[in-house]
């Protein structure tokens, strides 16, 4: 180590106009338990003790464009989620409110958008 402080990534935060609704989507997708539910903040707990996933109110949220062109709202982050069956996992995500992206960049990976437009990737091991 470089002698800096001990650190650990504790969570990832996504903004949304309605954090509870977006948390409900990811609860459906991942099956993670709600750890904290406040008016402007909802946190899902990773079952393996890894970084959690939180959602905060952003009333001025603008959906990112993917793939983005010049002048488009850029995505700030996307989630990569490993799955054992791309077809079943994609159908499960769509049943919860996701939309499959028109552009798919590679085999073994499926790009989708959550209900407020954050892109996320479902991928098979090795991709």
Secondary structure, 3 states (H helix, E strand, C coil): CCCCCCCCCCEEEEEECCHHHHHHHHHHHHCCEEEEEECCEEEEECCCCCCEEEEEECCCCCCCCCCCCCCCCCCCCCEEEEECCHHHHHHHHHHHCCEECCCCCCCCEEEEECCCCCEEEEEECCC
